[in-house]
Amino acid sequence: MRFLVDECTGPAVAKWLREQHHEVFSVFEEASGLDDDSIIQKAFHENWILITNDKDFGEKVYKEQYPHKGVILLRLADERSANRIAVVRRLIENYSEKLAGNFVVATEKRVRFDIKK
């Protein structure tokens, strides 16, 4: 799968995804400081699933109507890298076929899909 990992989600998640043989663009490593509009546009135009902790992307998708190829919004109580990786791992293991094209909100205990029709 192809993932664009937002700067706030961090390099540890990007590194883990690469170790799992996914294609990854890390904003932290490759485009630090890139603004949210540019991030969501890049993800759409280059066919990346965006992984972020930034709830502003919900507004970008729903209020501002930005198109996307999939957004995973991590809403975690524990923001440590190991926990982020654990949540992303569970998402990929259990829902990989539903990630592309959908807006996904994931916590440590729940996953909500806003499925495109």
C-alpha positions as CSV (number, residue, x, y, z in Angstrom):
1,M,0.0,0.0,0.0
2,R,1.0,3.6,-0.4
3,F,1.0,5.9,2.7
4,L,1.7,9.5,3.1
5,V,2.6,10.0,6.8
6,D,2.0,13.4,8.1
7,E,4.7,15.2,10.1
8,C,2.7,15.1,13.4
9,T,2.4,11.3,13.1
10,G,6.2,11.0,13.0
11,P,9.1,9.2,11.5
12,A,8.7,6.0,13.6
13,V,5.4,5.2,11.9
14,A,6.9,5.8,8.5
15,K,9.9,3.6,9.3
16,W,7.7,0.8,10.5
17,L,5.5,1.0,7.4
18,R,8.6,0.7,5.2
19,E,9.8,-2.3,7.2
20,Q,6.4,-3.9,6.3
21,H,7.2,-3.2,2.6
22,H,4.7,-0.4,2.1
23,E,5.6,2.6,-0.1
24,V,5.9,5.6,2.2
25,F,6.2,9.4,1.8
26,S,7.1,10.9,5.2
27,V,6.4,14.6,5.5
28,F,8.7,14.7,8.5
29,E,11.6,13.3,6.6
30,E,11.0,14.6,3.0
31,A,9.0,17.8,3.2
32,S,9.1,19.2,6.8
33,G,6.9,22.2,7.2
34,L,4.5,21.4,4.3
35,D,1.1,23.0,4.9
36,D,-2.1,21.0,5.3
37,D,-3.5,22.1,1.9
38,S,-0.4,20.9,0.1
39,I,-0.3,17.6,2.0
40,I,-3.9,16.6,1.2
41,Q,-3.5,17.7,-2.5
42,K,-0.2,15.7,-2.8
43,A,-1.8,12.7,-1.2
44,F,-4.7,12.9,-3.7
45,H,-2.8,13.6,-6.8
46,E,-0.1,11.0,-6.1
47,N,-2.5,8.3,-4.8
48,W,-1.4,8.1,-1.2
49,I,-3.5,7.2,1.8
50,L,-2.8,9.9,4.3
51,I,-2.1,9.0,7.9
52,T,-2.4,11.9,10.4
53,N,-3.0,12.9,14.0
54,D,-4.3,16.3,12.8
55,K,-8.0,16.7,13.1
56,D,-7.9,19.7,10.7
57,F,-7.9,17.1,7.9
58,G,-11.5,16.2,8.9
59,E,-12.4,19.8,8.1
60,K,-10.4,19.7,4.9
61,V,-12.4,16.7,3.7
62,Y,-15.9,17.5,5.0
63,K,-16.2,21.3,5.2
64,E,-13.7,22.3,2.4
65,Q,-14.6,19.2,0.2
66,Y,-11.0,18.3,-0.6
67,P,-10.9,15.0,-2.6
68,H,-8.7,12.3,-1.1
69,K,-7.6,8.7,-1.8
70,G,-8.0,7.8,1.9
71,V,-7.4,9.5,5.2
72,I,-6.6,7.7,8.5
73,L,-7.1,10.1,11.4
74,L,-5.5,8.7,14.6
75,R,-7.3,10.1,17.7
76,L,-5.1,8.5,20.4
77,A,-5.0,9.0,24.2
78,D,-1.5,7.6,24.2
79,E,0.6,9.5,21.5
80,R,3.8,7.4,21.9
81,S,5.2,6.0,18.7
82,A,4.8,2.4,19.8
83,N,1.0,3.0,20.3
84,R,0.6,4.7,17.0
85,I,2.3,1.8,15.3
86,A,0.1,-0.7,17.1
87,V,-3.1,1.1,16.0
88,V,-1.9,1.4,12.4
89,R,-0.8,-2.3,12.4
90,R,-4.3,-3.3,13.6
91,L,-5.9,-1.2,10.9
92,I,-3.8,-2.8,8.1
93,E,-4.3,-6.3,9.5
94,N,-8.0,-6.1,9.9
95,Y,-9.2,-3.4,7.4
96,S,-6.7,-3.1,4.6
97,E,-9.4,-3.5,1.9
98,K,-11.4,-0.6,3.4
99,L,-8.6,2.0,3.8
100,A,-8.3,3.3,0.3
101,G,-10.8,6.0,-0.6
102,N,-12.4,6.2,2.9
103,F,-12.1,8.6,5.9
104,V,-11.1,6.4,8.9
105,V,-11.0,7.6,12.5
106,A,-9.1,5.2,14.7
107,T,-8.6,5.2,18.5
108,E,-7.0,2.5,20.7
109,K,-10.4,0.8,21.0
110,R,-12.6,1.8,18.0
111,V,-12.5,2.3,14.3
112,R,-15.0,4.4,12.4
113,F,-15.3,4.4,8.6
114,D,-17.0,7.2,6.7
115,I,-17.3,5.2,3.4
116,K,-17.5,7.0,0.1
117,K,-20.5,6.1,-2.0
